[in-house]
């Protein structure tokens, strides 16, 4: 069963990026995320849809 909520290290591994790059993307609102009790988390389904969306 896939995890529904991913942490910064998990999303970095999934996207083959460094955690620093993920934090930069969060800071620039380039990736969909939520804050849960002050912690940055990612909803797996939202990330999958985000990845499937073509960019200009």
MIVEXRO-183095 format. One record per atom (N, C-alpha, C, O, CB): residue number from 1; z, x, y; atom name. Coordinates in steps of 0.001 Angstrom, whole numbers, always signed. Each point is the difference from the previous one (the first is absolute). Glycine has a CB too. Example, Ala and Ser with C-alpha at 12.3 -4.5 7.8 and 13.67 -1.06 7.14 Angstrom:
<rs>
 num      pz      px      py atomo
   1   +7800  +13190   -5690     N
   1      +0    -890   +1190    CA
   1      +0    +900   +1200     C
   1    +665   +1036     -19     O
   1    +581   -2928   -1154    CB
   2   -1966   +1542   +2223     N
   2     +60    +820   +1190    CA
   2    +730    -770   +1090     C
   2    +169    +509   +1108     O
   2   -2314    +675   -1736    CB
</rs>
This chain:
<rs>
 num      pz      px      py atomo
   1      +0    +839   -1192     N
   1      +0    -839   +1192    CA
   1      +0    +874   +1242     C
   1    +813    +915    +131     O
   1    +402   -2739   -1367    CB
   2   -2138   +1533   +2148     N
   2     -88    +766   +1247    CA
   2   +1139    -367    +937     C
   2    +454   -1143     +41     O
   2   -2943   +1267    -287    CB
   3   +2932    +859    +986     N
   3   +1014    -252   +1017    CA
   3    -636    -782   +1144     C
   3   -1150    +252    +359     O
   3   +2410   +1863    -989    CB
   4    -525   -3057   +1202     N
   4    -514    -785   +1115    CA
   4    +258    +679   +1339     C
   4    -785    -139    +938     O
   4   +1150   -1921   -2281    CB
   5    +733   +2790   +1422     N
   5    +384    +676   +1236    CA
   5     -25   +1504    -249     C
   5    +587    +494    -963     O
   5    +851   -2466   +1702    CB
   6   -2126   +2693    +147     N
   6    -133   +1453    -151    CA
   6    +679    +721   +1165     C
   6     +20    -497   +1127     O
   6   -2193    +182   -2376    CB
   7   +2720   +1474    +965     N
   7    +624    +848   +1014    CA
   7   -1053    +930    +619     C
   7   -1147     +34    -445     O
   7   +3368    -136    -791    CB
   8   -1825    +839   +2246     N
   8    -917    +955    +632    CA
   8    -498   +1037   -1012     C
   8   -1209    +223     -71     O
   8   +2402    -555   +2266    CB
   9    -325    +974   -2978     N
   9    -520    +964    -986    CA
   9    -943    -638   -1024     C
   9    -987    +612    -406     O
   9   +3086    +687    +702    CB
  10   -1790   -2524    -708     N
  10    -863    -685    -977    CA
  10   -1370    -330    +588     C
  10   -1016    +183    -671     O
  10   +3058   -1140    -409    CB
  11   -2086    +476   +2316     N
  11   -1286    -334    +621    CA
  11    -785   +1274    +293     C
  11   -1228      +9     -91     O
  11   +2227   -2097   +1099    CB
  12    -299   +3160    -657     N
  12    -677   +1283    +233    CA
  12    -676    +480   -1282     C
  12   -1136    +473     +35     O
  12   +2815    +112   +1756    CB
  13    -985    -706   -2915     N
  13    -570    +404   -1279    CA
  13   -1186    -891    -360     C
  13   -1031    +495    -455     O
  13   +3283    +342    -291    CB
  14   -2112   -2140    +946     N
  14   -1068    -951    -302    CA
  14   -1267    +301    +797     C
  14   -1109     -81    -529     O
  14   +2844   -1643     +19    CB
  15   -1561   +2072   +1788     N
  15   -1140    +255    +884    CA
  15    -414   +1471     +38     C
  15    -945    +367    +698     O
  15   +1687   -2300    +661    CB
  16     -29   +2772   -2113     N
  16    -271   +1437     -26    CA
  16    +110    +618   +1404     C
  16    -858    +767    +438     O
  16    -650   -1124   -2425    CB
  17   +2596     -10   +2668     N
  17    +288    +505   +1343    CA
  17   +1391    +623      +2     C
  17    +787    -214    -922     O
  17   -2279   -1547   +1986    CB
  18   +1783   +2526     -31     N
  18   +1357    +522    +150    CA
  18    +884   -1086    +602     C
  18    -492    -938    +626     O
  18    -377   +3304    -341    CB
  19   +2172   -2230    -481     N
  19    +914    -973    +605    CA
  19     -68     +76   +1517     C
  19    +159   -1013    +681     O
  19   +1353   +1176   -2676    CB
  20   -1748   +1033   +2532     N
  20    -120    +156   +1454    CA
  20   -1187    -806    +525     C
  20     +90    -611   +1064     O
  20    +939   +2910   -1211    CB
  21   -2134   -2304    -589     N
  21   -1174    -773    +411    CA
  21    +306   -1492     -51     C
  21    -414    -744    +889     O
  21   -1104   +2564   -1735    CB
  22   +2231   -2262    -175     N
  22    +366   -1418    -100    CA
  22    +881    -391   +1185     C
  22    -218   -1046    +613     O
  22     +70   +1149   -3140    CB
  23   +1138    +724   +2854     N
  23    +856    -303   +1155    CA
  23    -817     -51   +1293     C
  23    +254    -845    +859     O
  23   +1686   +1948   -2025    CB
  24   -2906    -217   +1309     N
  24    -874      -7   +1171    CA
  24    -819   -1291     +51     C
  24    -157    -595   +1066     O
  24     +42   +3113   -1132    CB
  25    -403   -2947   -1076     N
  25    -768   -1247     -69    CA
  25    +885   -1193    +361     C
  25    -454    -921    +680     O
  25   -1035   +1924   -2451    CB
  26   +2736    -996   +1327     N
  26    +937   -1068    +349    CA
  26    +246      -2   +1510     C
  26     -48   -1047    +645     O
  26   +1141   +1219   -2925    CB
  27    -832   +1005   +2829     N
  27    +272    +114   +1434    CA
  27   -1174    -513    +834     C
  27    +200    -587   +1063     O
  27   +1280   +2556   -1529    CB
  28   -2708   -1745     -19     N
  28   -1204    -424    +726    CA
  28    -497   -1382    -437     C
  28   -1092    -421    +381     O
  28    +481   +2826    -142    CB
  29   +1415   -3101   -1037     N
  29    -368   -1331    -513    CA
  29   -1358      -4    -686     C
  29    -790    -925    +189     O
  29   +2143     -84   +1629    CB
  30   -1624   +2023   -2602     N
  30   -1270    +123    -718    CA
  30    +104    -513   -1430     C
  30   -1014     -93    -692     O
  30    +449   +2055   +2116    CB
  31   +1761   -2293   -1876     N
  31    +221    -465   -1367    CA
  31   +1023   -1138     +60     C
  31    +974     +85    +747     O
  31   -1503   +2227   -1746    CB
  32    +312   -3379    +213     N
  32    +969   -1108     +25    CA
  32   +1313    +386    -693     C
  32      +2    +510   -1121     O
  32   -1918   -2145   +1137    CB
  33   +3023   +1380    +675     N
  33   +1313    +338    -540    CA
  33   +1029    -991    +525     C
  33    -275    -777    +914     O
  33    -356   +3220   -1069    CB
  34   +1799   -2403    -427     N
  34   +1142    -793    +459    CA
  34   +1208    +916     +28     C
  34     +38   +1034    -667     O
  34    -993   -3200    -284    CB
  35   +1950   +1759   +1746     N
  35   +1279    +706     -10    CA
  35   +1001    -896    -700     C
  35    +181   -1161    +365     O
  35    -703   +2428   +1787    CB
  36   +1162    -713   -3153     N
  36    +985    -730    -789    CA
  36   +1313    +760    +100     C
  36    +164   +1065    -595     O
  36   -1933   -1990   -1001    CB
  37   +2701    +362   +2357     N
  37   +1289    +669    +249    CA
  37    -207   +1396    +565     C
  37    +691    +944    -384     O
  37    +342   -2261   -1474    CB
  38   -1990   +1441   +2773     N
  38    -260   +1268    +667    CA
  38    -891    +955    -777     C
  38    -320   +1084    +488     O
  38   +2490   -1370    +572    CB
  39   -2576    -104   -2263     N
  39    -831    +851    -848    CA
  39   -1437    -506     +22     C
  39    -238   -1204     -90     O
  39   +2219   +1745   -1383    CB
  40   -2935    +370   +1593     N
  40   -1417    -359      -3    CA
  40    -431    -243   -1439     C
  40    +196    +848    -870     O
  40    -638    +511   +2975    CB
  41    -153   -2541   -2349     N
  41    -485    -347   -1338    CA
  41   -1396    -624    +120     C
  41    -424    -434   +1072     O
  41   +2810     +75   -1910    CB
  42   -3070    +332    -286     N
  42   -1363    -504     -54    CA
  42    -112   -1021   -1116     C
  42    +470    +237   -1113     O
  42   -1368   +1932   +2025    CB
  43    +274   -3308    -621     N
  43    -225   -1040   -1002    CA
  43   -1297    +335    -725     C
  43   -1052    +118    +629     O
  43   +2289   -1886    +749    CB
  44   -1166   +1919   -2685     N
  44   -1143    +473    -793    CA
  44   -1250    -874    +197     C
  44   -1097    +527    +181     O
  44   +2722    +380   -1861    CB
  45   -1467   -2209   +1646     N
  45   -1144    -908    +148    CA
  45    -644    +145   +1380     C
  45   -1225     -27    +117     O
  45   +2310   -1577   -1723    CB
  46    -278   +1754   +2637     N
  46    -518    +182   +1359    CA
  46    -768   +1316    +102     C
  46   -1056     +55    +631     O
  46   +2977   -1402    +301    CB
  47   -1405   +2391   -1539     N
  47    -681   +1301     +18    CA
  47   -1324     -88    -745     C
  47   -1002    +550    +457     O
  47   +3220    +634    -340    CB
  48   -2239   -1873   -1265     N
  48   -1242    -158    -759    CA
  48   -1050    -721    +833     C
  48   -1165    +398      +3     O
  48   +2474    -443   -2143    CB
  49    -917   -1007   +2845     N
  49    -936    -730    +869    CA
  49    -451    +874   +1153     C
  49   -1174     -15    +367     O
  49   +2270   -2148    -980    CB
  50    -182   +2922   +1185     N
  50    -316    +906   +1115    CA
  50   -1036   +1041    -439     C
  50    -938    +307    +736     O
  50   +3263    -643    +219    CB
  51   -2141    +867   -2152     N
  51    -934   +1002    -526    CA
  51   -1376    -596    -278     C
  51   -1014    +685    +131     O
  51   +2949    +532   -1128    CB
  52   -1971   -2486    +615     N
  52   -1266    -667    -331    CA
  52    -770    -448   +1233     C
  52   -1183    -323     -95     O
  52   +2215    -424   -2023    CB
  53    -371    +724   +3281     N
  53    -648    -435   +1233    CA
  53    -886   +1098    +547     C
  53    +477   +1106    +255     O
  53   +1448   -2615    +243    CB
  54   -3223   +1225    -309     N
  54    -881   +1034    +573    CA
  54    +344    +289   +1458     C
  54    +407    -896    +739     O
  54   -2221    +175   -2305    CB
  55   +1650   +1961   +1968     N
  55    +250    +385   +1381    CA
  55   -1332    +199    +707     C
  55   -1027    +257    -628     O
  55   +3224    +829      -4    CB
  56   -2152   -1208   +1930     N
  56   -1235    +136    +788    CA
  56    -422   +1436    +137     C
  56   -1017    +287    +632     O
  56   +1614   -2327    +606    CB
</rs>
